[in-house]
Amino acid sequence: MIDKETVIKVAQLSKLQLTEEEIELFSVQLSDILKFIEKLEELDTENILPFYELNQQEAPMRDDIPGEGLSNQEALSNAPQAENGFFVVPRVVSAEQIKEASS
């Protein structure tokens, strides 16, 4: 059985916060999964060919015909905010975060 410490360690590595009930539950569930995999390993697959794909149909393709693109003005016409010919979007990463990451 997978012990609580292992579940806690995996949760920490995954940046997950688990309750005590979740730790107990996942300990049991992960142990059951490993038992099932062990059972599958008992099967004789010596003469079984690998199975790669269920669907043998090919995806329909269309001709790749180049067309005229949008002008810069057309592309920006519905933008909530534009400046100097570019879209203006909220900053995702602050200069402070970049500085910390490069340290």
TIPAFI-678051 format. One record per residue: residue in three letters; x, y, z of N, C-alpha, C in turn. Coordinates in pm, whole numbers, plus 50000, padded with zeros to 5 digits. Atoms other than C-alpha are relative to their C-alpha. Example, Ala and Ser with C-alpha at 12.3 -4.5 7.8 and 13.67 -1.06 7.14 Angstrom:
BEGIN
ala500894988150000512304955050780500905012050000
ser499184988149994513674989450714499235010950073
This chain:
BEGIN
met500834988250000500005000050000500885012550000
ile499264987350002501205035249925499715007350130
asp500194993649871501785052950253499675014949985
lys500424986050000500585087650346501145009349962
glu498854991550027504085102250326500265001149849
thr499814999850144504355092349959498955008849933
val501084991750054500985108249881500295014850028
ile499694986249964502025139950065501155005349915
lys498854995950081505355141249878499575002749856
val500484997950138503635137249538499135012649994
ala500854988049996501095163949635500865012650006
gln499104988449991503895187849732500695002649867
leu499344998450129505735181549406499035005349894
ser501044995650093502455187749221499385013350040
lys500534987549947501795219149423498514999050032
leu501385002249960498525204449553499905000550152
gln500285000049857497065210549896498874990050023
leu500995010449975495245179550019499565000250145
thr500515001749864493045174750320500434986350049
glu499665013149942493665145750556499144989049938
glu500905009950062490635127850406500464996649858
glu499525002450137492015132250052501284991750002
ile498765007849988495405118750161499684985350022
glu500435013849973493725087750302499414993549874
leu500685005150118491545083449993501004996949888
phe499045001950108494415087849745500994989050031
ser499115011049961496615064049941499384986649962
val500725012450033493995036749899499854998749849
gln500255000650144493165045649537501284997149922
leu498745002450071496805047049423500504985750023
ser499635013949972497485013749593499184990449914
asp500865008450084494504998549410500435000449854
ile499534998650139495805011949079501254991649979
leu498775007950014499214996449138499734985050005
lys500375014249995497624963149230499424995549866
phe500585003250130495654963948905501084998849894
ile498895000650097498824970948705500804987250020
glu499295012549973500564941948878499234988149943
lys500845010750054497644919548778500124999649848
leu499844999550145497944931348417501354994349955
glu498675005150035501644922648419500054984850001
glu500055014649997500674886248485499534994249866
leu500535004950127499034883748142501114996449902
asp499055004150102500874865347867499695007649871
thr500204992150121501244889947579501064996749894
glu498925004150089503974870847395499605000849853
asn500415000750141502024865547072498945010449963
ile500974989350026499904897047086500725011549929
leu499414988950074500704923146824499565013350061
pro500374986949948500754959546931498825005749922
phe501184994050062497544978546858500215015150002
tyr499634986050007498165013446734498845009749982
glu501054990450029494935028946610498664993249982
leu501345005450014491225022846634499355004149869
asn500664994450116490165044746345500914999249878
gln499195001550120491485035046002499685010549893
gln500384990050098489795063945823500985011750002
glu499154988250008491825093245699499165012450017
ala500714987449982490855128445792499845006949865
pro500174993050126489355147845503500905012449996
met499094988750015491775173745371499445009549895
arg500404990250101491105205645181501275005649937
asp498864993950067493365222644932500475012150079
asp499414988649931495715247745089500225011149899
ile499954989350099495015278344879500275013150074
pro499704987449932496725310144993498995010849961
gly500914989050024494425339745025500605012950051
glu499514987149955494815376245098499715001550149
gly500164998249857495335383845465499375013450034
leu500564987449954493935411945673501085010850004
ser499074988949981495535445945669500145002350151
asn499794997249858496895458545999498795007350057
gln501164992349954493975482746027498794990750019
glu501125009349988491435454745963500184990850121
ala499745009049889493105431846217499745006850134
leu500154992749874493005458746485498645006650015
ser501274992749999489505471546400499094996350117
asn500865004249889487765451346676500774998550131
ala499195001349879490605452446929499495009650107
pro500424991049892489545466247268500975011650018
gln498994989649983492815485447278501164997249905
ala498875001350092495525491547017500885012350015
glu499064988849989498635513147015501144997649903
asn498905000550097501175520246739499934987749910
gly500165011250092499725492746519500064986350066
phe499935012749928499795465746788498814998750096
phe501005002549896497255449447023500615003650135
val499564997449863497515461747381499294989850088
val500555010449913497055433447633500535002250141
pro499514998549862497365431848012501334992850019
arg498725006149968500815424248146499744987250078
val500185012949934501025387748251501084997950105
val498885001749908504435387848417500575013950029
ser499474986949963505735417848608501525000149986
ala498544998350009509255431248573500664994250126
glu499485005249873509765421648939500124984849996
gln499975014850011508905385148867501124995649907
ile498915003350093511325384648573501345001550070
lys498754997649927514055399248793500264988850101
glu499865010849902513405373049064500384986949933
ala499755012650071513435344548810501424999449947
ser498645000050056516765355248663501085000150107
ser499014999849890518435357349006500484986250034
